[in-house]
Amino acid sequence: MNKIDSIASYDAPHSCSREWLKKAIEIIEAEINRSADTHLIRYDLPASCGITLYLKDESCHPTGSLKHRLARSLFLYSLCNGKIGPKTTIVEASSGSTAVSEAYFAKLIGVPFVTVIPRTTSPQKVAAIEAYGGRVHFIDDPKSVYVTAQNLADELGGYYIDQFTFAERATDWRGNNNIADSIFCQMAKEPHPVPEWIIASAGTGGTSATLGRYIRYRKFSTRLCVADPEASVFHLHYADRSIKEIDCCRSVIEGIGRARVEPSFMPDVIDRMISVPDQASLAAMRVISRLIGRSCGGSTGTNVYAAAELISDMIKNHQHGSLVTLICDSGERYRSTYLDDQWLGKRGFDISGDMKRLERLFLEAKPF
């Protein structure tokens, strides 16, 4: 055997037969085929203002959140790039929801899954990760999540799937089966089919990147607003590109907001950013849950509060039209935190004032 033959005989760390790869992709494609599109819920403000808010309910996914789309895309992207084989341990850094969805897809194709998450992650998310066979590695410092995940992957001979880097490229933002295409298809028969605004929040930045690129590619007049927790770095970076990191992100809203600007965050496709205090997000999640009759989580509250600011501006300027935002996950994941009045009280949150302002806006069309 010559030197070239000898080298070629060794398996790569994540090598797999073409047959195994074909089967893994077929399993994920079958999952896509089983999953219906998520609902677009319409909420009509008082007719006098001529404004309608739509909420894309991503909690309808099998794993209960917007991150189901991302996890599916990341797995297909990694499989087709030769990063996952039948013995590969998938490692992820997450605040919870992505890890739930990735644990689900890892179980589907039969590979181990480990996630690094902050110790403050809601118990309901931890239970969901473990229910899909995932293992949880807790950290106390959220900023160490990235290096810890990479180190774990190295130790285990696994693959760090890295949502924060690959979110913006794993999804085909021009094609079908992405969230932007779904929104515009579902809006097609509505009175104002092209929204004035689409509002999303940023965790990795992948969803806003997909939305912003798709809007431009399809030449829509829609503007993209990204809602960001007040304690996060994204809105600071949007205003001043030299700001790329802060000491920490003290927001209690799980899944969005970061202390560093993630590689997938694309500020140039965003038309406006609104920073939202945690208290306002927590108020908005309760108000919108009651108005539409389904439980919404904290990041949805952040989205809805930003939408409320835009609606308020539209009312003041006598503008009509539609807005679309996202229900990122269900409030049921936060029964022991955001929906617990004692939990709020211990952290000094008084959401009553914000709730009243939001109710006046949504029920009476009275701007802020």
C-alpha positions in Angstrom: 0.0 0.0 0.0 1.5 3.4 -1.0 1.3 6.5 1.2 -1.7 7.9 -0.6 -3.7 4.7 -0.3 -2.8 4.5 3.4 -4.0 8.0 4.1 -7.2 7.4 2.2 -8.0 4.3 4.2 -8.6 6.3 7.4 -12.1 7.3 8.2 -12.8 11.0 8.9 -14.1 11.8 12.4 -17.7 12.2 11.2 -17.6 9.9 8.2 -20.6 7.9 7.2 -21.7 5.8 4.3 -23.7 7.5 1.6 -26.5 5.2 2.4 -26.6 6.4 6.0 -26.6 10.0 4.9 -29.4 9.4 2.4 -31.5 7.7 5.1 -30.8 10.6 7.6 -31.9 13.2 5.1 -35.0 11.1 4.2 -36.0 10.9 7.9 -35.8 14.7 8.2 -37.7 15.3 4.9 -40.4 12.9 6.1 -40.6 15.0 9.3 -41.1 18.1 7.1 -43.8 16.4 5.2 -45.7 15.4 8.4 -45.5 19.0 9.7 -48.2 21.4 8.5 -47.4 25.1 8.2 -47.9 27.1 11.4 -51.0 29.2 11.8 -51.2 33.0 11.1 -53.5 34.4 13.7 -55.4 37.6 12.9 -56.1 40.2 15.6 -58.2 43.2 14.5 -57.8 46.4 16.3 -60.8 48.7 16.5 -62.1 49.3 12.9 -61.6 53.0 13.3 -57.9 52.7 13.1 -57.7 50.4 10.1 -54.8 48.4 11.4 -54.6 44.6 11.7 -51.9 42.6 13.7 -51.1 39.1 12.6 -49.2 36.6 14.7 -47.3 33.7 13.2 -47.7 30.9 15.7 -44.4 29.1 15.8 -45.4 27.3 19.0 -47.4 24.9 16.8 -44.2 23.1 15.7 -43.7 19.6 17.1 -41.0 20.9 19.5 -43.1 23.9 20.4 -41.1 26.9 19.2 -39.7 29.0 16.3 -36.4 27.1 16.8 -37.8 24.0 15.2 -37.2 25.5 11.8 -33.6 26.5 12.7 -32.8 23.1 14.1 -34.1 21.3 11.1 -32.0 23.6 8.8 -28.9 23.2 10.9 -29.1 19.4 10.8 -29.6 19.3 7.0 -26.8 21.9 6.5 -24.4 19.9 8.7 -25.3 16.5 7.2 -24.8 17.8 3.6 -21.5 19.4 4.6 -20.2 16.1 5.9 -20.1 17.1 9.6 -22.5 14.5 11.0 -22.1 10.7 10.8 -23.9 7.9 12.7 -21.5 8.1 15.6 -21.2 11.9 15.9 -22.2 13.5 19.2 -23.9 16.8 18.4 -23.1 19.6 20.9 -24.9 22.9 21.0 -24.7 26.2 23.0 -28.3 27.3 23.7 -30.6 29.2 26.1 -33.1 26.3 25.8 -35.5 26.3 22.9 -32.9 25.5 20.1 -31.6 22.7 22.3 -35.1 21.2 22.6 -35.5 21.2 18.9 -32.0 19.8 18.2 -32.5 17.1 20.7 -35.6 16.1 18.8 -33.8 15.9 15.5 -30.8 14.1 17.0 -33.1 11.5 18.3 -34.8 11.2 14.9 -31.6 10.3 13.1 -30.1 8.3 16.1 -27.2 10.4 17.2 -26.3 11.6 20.7 -27.0 15.2 21.7 -25.5 17.4 24.5 -26.3 21.0 25.1 -24.6 23.7 27.2 -27.2 26.0 28.7 -27.3 28.6 31.5 -28.4 27.3 34.9 -31.2 29.8 34.9 -33.0 28.1 31.9 -36.6 27.3 32.7 -37.1 23.8 34.2 -39.8 23.1 31.5 -37.2 23.5 28.8 -34.7 21.3 30.6 -37.3 18.6 31.0 -38.1 18.8 27.2 -34.5 18.4 26.2 -34.1 15.4 28.4 -37.4 13.9 27.2 -35.9 13.7 23.7 -32.8 12.0 25.1 -30.5 15.0 25.2 -28.0 15.6 28.0 -27.7 19.0 29.7 -24.5 20.7 30.8 -25.2 23.7 33.0 -23.0 26.8 33.2 -23.2 29.8 35.5 -21.7 32.4 33.2 -23.8 32.7 30.0 -20.8 34.2 28.2 -18.9 31.0 28.6 -21.5 29.0 26.7 -19.6 29.1 23.3 -16.2 28.0 24.5 -17.7 25.4 26.8 -19.7 23.9 23.9 -16.6 23.8 21.6 -14.5 22.2 24.4 -17.1 19.6 25.0 -17.3 18.8 21.3 -13.5 18.4 21.2 -13.5 16.2 24.3 -16.2 13.9 22.9 -14.9 13.9 19.4 -18.2 15.4 18.4 -19.5 18.3 16.4 -20.4 21.8 17.7 -23.3 22.6 15.5 -23.1 26.3 16.5 -26.5 28.0 15.8 -25.0 31.4 16.5 -22.6 31.2 13.5 -24.6 29.1 11.0 -28.2 30.3 11.6 -28.0 32.9 8.8 -26.6 30.5 6.2 -28.3 27.2 7.0 -31.7 28.4 5.9 -32.4 29.1 2.2 -33.7 32.6 2.4 -34.6 32.8 -1.3 -36.5 29.5 -1.5 -39.7 28.1 -0.1 -40.2 26.4 3.3 -38.7 29.4 5.1 -40.7 31.6 7.6 -40.6 34.7 5.3 -42.1 32.8 2.3 -44.7 31.3 4.6 -45.8 34.6 6.0 -46.3 36.3 2.6 -48.1 33.3 1.2 -50.5 33.3 4.1 -51.0 37.0 3.8 -51.9 36.9 0.1 -55.7 37.0 0.6 -55.8 39.5 3.4 -57.0 43.1 3.0 -53.5 44.4 3.3 -51.4 41.5 1.9 -48.1 43.3 2.0 -47.4 44.2 5.7 -46.2 47.6 6.6 -43.9 46.0 9.2 -42.7 42.5 10.1 -41.4 42.4 13.7 -39.0 39.7 15.0 -36.6 39.5 17.9 -32.9 38.3 17.7 -31.2 35.5 19.5 -28.9 34.2 16.9 -30.1 36.8 14.3 -30.9 34.0 11.8 -34.6 34.7 11.6 -34.2 38.5 11.1 -31.5 37.7 8.4 -33.9 35.4 6.6 -36.8 37.9 6.8 -34.7 41.0 5.8 -33.1 39.2 2.8 -36.3 37.7 1.6 -38.2 41.1 1.7 -35.4 42.7 -0.4 -35.2 39.7 -2.8 -38.9 39.8 -3.5 -38.9 43.6 -3.7 -41.6 44.1 -1.1 -42.1 47.5 0.5 -42.4 45.9 3.9 -40.0 47.1 6.6 -38.3 44.9 9.1 -38.2 45.8 12.8 -36.1 43.8 15.3 -37.2 43.9 18.9 -34.4 43.5 21.4 -34.3 43.4 25.2 -33.1 46.6 26.7 -30.1 44.8 28.3 -28.9 43.3 25.0 -26.1 44.4 22.7 -27.8 44.0 19.4 -29.7 47.4 19.4 -26.5 49.1 20.6 -24.5 47.6 17.7 -27.3 48.6 15.3 -26.8 52.3 16.4 -23.0 52.1 16.6 -21.3 49.3 14.7 -18.1 49.7 16.9 -20.1 48.2 19.8 -19.7 44.4 19.6 -19.9 43.2 23.1 -21.0 44.2 26.6 -20.1 42.8 30.0 -23.3 40.7 30.2 -26.9 40.6 29.1 -29.0 40.8 32.3 -32.4 40.3 30.6 -34.7 37.7 32.0 -36.2 37.0 28.6 -34.9 33.6 27.5 -33.9 32.9 23.9 -33.3 36.5 22.7 -30.8 39.2 23.5 -27.0 38.6 23.8 -23.9 40.1 25.4 -22.0 39.7 22.1 -23.0 40.4 18.5 -23.5 37.0 17.0 -22.0 36.1 13.6 -25.5 35.5 12.2 -26.8 39.0 13.1 -27.1 41.0 9.9 -27.9 44.7 10.9 -27.9 45.9 7.3 -31.1 44.1 6.4 -33.0 45.7 9.4 -35.0 48.9 9.0 -35.5 49.7 12.7 -34.7 48.3 16.1 -36.7 48.9 19.3 -35.2 48.1 22.7 -37.8 46.7 25.1 -37.6 46.7 28.9 -38.2 43.2 30.4 -41.1 44.6 32.4 -42.8 45.7 29.1 -42.1 42.3 27.5 -43.7 40.5 30.5 -46.7 42.7 30.4 -47.2 42.2 26.6 -47.0 38.4 26.8 -49.9 38.4 29.3 -52.0 40.9 27.4 -51.6 39.2 24.0 -52.2 35.8 25.5 -55.5 36.9 26.8 -56.5 38.7 23.6 -55.8 35.8 21.2 -56.7 33.0 23.6 -53.4 31.1 23.5 -50.4 31.2 25.9 -47.4 33.1 24.7 -43.8 33.2 26.0 -41.5 36.1 27.0 -39.9 36.7 23.6 -43.3 36.9 22.1 -44.0 39.7 24.6 -40.9 41.5 23.4 -42.1 41.2 19.8 -45.7 42.3 20.7 -44.5 45.4 22.7 -42.4 46.5 19.7 -45.4 46.0 17.4 -47.5 48.0 19.8 -45.0 51.0 19.5 -45.2 50.8 15.7 -49.0 50.6 15.8 -49.1 53.6 18.1 -47.0 55.5 15.6 -49.3 54.4 12.8 -52.4 55.6 14.6 -50.8 59.0 15.4 -49.9 59.4 11.7 -53.3 58.2 10.5 -51.8 55.2 8.6 -53.6 52.0 7.8 -52.3 48.5 7.1 -51.1 45.3 8.5 -48.2 44.2 10.7 -46.9 40.7 11.3 -45.0 39.4 14.3 -44.1 36.0 15.7 -45.3 33.8 18.6 -41.9 32.3 19.4 -43.0 29.7 21.9 -45.7 28.9 24.4 -46.1 30.5 27.8 -46.5 27.0 29.3 -42.7 26.8 29.3 -42.6 29.6 31.8 -45.3 28.6 34.3 -42.7 28.7 37.1 -41.2 32.0 36.0 -42.9 34.7 33.9 -46.5 33.5 34.7 -45.8 33.2 38.4 -46.7 36.5 40.3 -44.4 35.6 43.2 -41.5 35.2 40.8 -42.2 38.6 39.3 -42.5 40.2 42.8 -39.2 38.8 43.9 -37.5 40.5 41.0 -39.3 43.8 41.4 -41.5 43.7 38.3 -44.7 45.6 38.4 -46.3 45.0 35.0 -49.7 46.5 35.8 -49.0 50.0 34.2 -47.7 48.5 31.0 -50.6 46.1 30.8 -53.1 49.0 31.0 -51.3 50.9 28.2 -51.3 47.9 26.0 -54.9 47.1 26.6 -55.9 50.7 25.8 -54.0 50.4 22.5 -55.3 47.0 21.5 -58.9 47.4 22.7 -59.5 51.1 22.2 -56.9 52.1 19.6 -55.5 54.7 22.0 -51.8 55.3 21.1 -49.0 55.5 23.7 
